[in-house]
Amino acid sequence: MSDNPKYWRDHSGSSIAGAIWFIGWLFTIGYVKLVWWQIIVGIVVWPYFLGTALCPPAI
């Protein structure tokens, strides 16, 4: 047996944030009444626009 005790980390914060994001995403799809092809376009294009909006400006 090892003399080093095992330490367990709790990663519940990231799972809660992911669940809240997923619930919000589903709510948005239902609220806007998107059809299937708009949902697919949103899944593909949305991360690009989110990345460009949140990245620091180029110098």
C-alpha positions as CSV (number, residue, x, y, z in Angstrom):
1,M,0.0,0.0,0.0
2,S,1.1,3.5,-0.7
3,D,1.7,5.9,2.2
4,N,0.2,8.8,0.2
5,P,-3.5,9.4,0.9
6,K,-5.8,9.9,-2.1
7,Y,-7.4,13.3,-2.4
8,W,-10.7,13.6,-4.2
9,R,-11.7,16.7,-6.0
10,D,-15.2,17.8,-6.4
11,H,-16.0,19.0,-9.9
12,S,-19.7,19.8,-9.4
13,G,-19.3,23.4,-10.4
14,S,-18.5,22.7,-14.1
15,S,-21.3,20.1,-14.3
16,I,-23.8,22.6,-12.9
17,A,-22.7,25.3,-15.3
18,G,-23.0,22.9,-18.2
19,A,-26.5,21.8,-17.1
20,I,-27.6,25.4,-16.8
21,W,-26.1,26.2,-20.3
22,F,-27.9,23.2,-21.8
23,I,-31.2,24.1,-20.2
24,G,-30.9,27.7,-21.5
25,W,-30.0,26.4,-25.0
26,L,-33.1,24.2,-25.1
27,F,-35.3,27.0,-23.8
28,T,-33.9,29.3,-26.5
29,I,-34.7,26.7,-29.2
30,G,-38.2,26.4,-27.9
31,Y,-38.8,30.1,-27.4
32,V,-37.6,31.1,-30.8
33,K,-39.4,28.1,-32.4
34,L,-36.5,27.1,-34.6
35,V,-36.9,24.4,-37.2
36,W,-34.3,21.6,-37.5
37,W,-32.1,23.2,-40.1
38,Q,-31.9,26.4,-38.1
39,I,-30.9,24.5,-35.0
40,I,-28.1,22.7,-37.0
41,V,-26.9,26.1,-38.4
42,G,-26.9,27.5,-34.9
43,I,-24.9,24.7,-33.5
44,V,-22.2,25.1,-36.2
45,V,-22.1,28.9,-36.4
46,W,-22.9,30.0,-32.9
47,P,-19.5,29.0,-31.4
48,Y,-17.7,31.0,-34.0
49,F,-19.6,34.2,-33.3
50,L,-19.3,33.6,-29.6
51,G,-15.6,33.2,-29.9
52,T,-15.2,36.4,-32.0
53,A,-17.3,38.4,-29.5
54,L,-15.4,37.2,-26.5
55,C,-11.8,37.3,-27.7
56,P,-9.6,40.3,-27.0
57,P,-9.3,42.8,-29.8
58,A,-6.3,42.5,-32.0
59,I,-3.6,45.2,-31.5
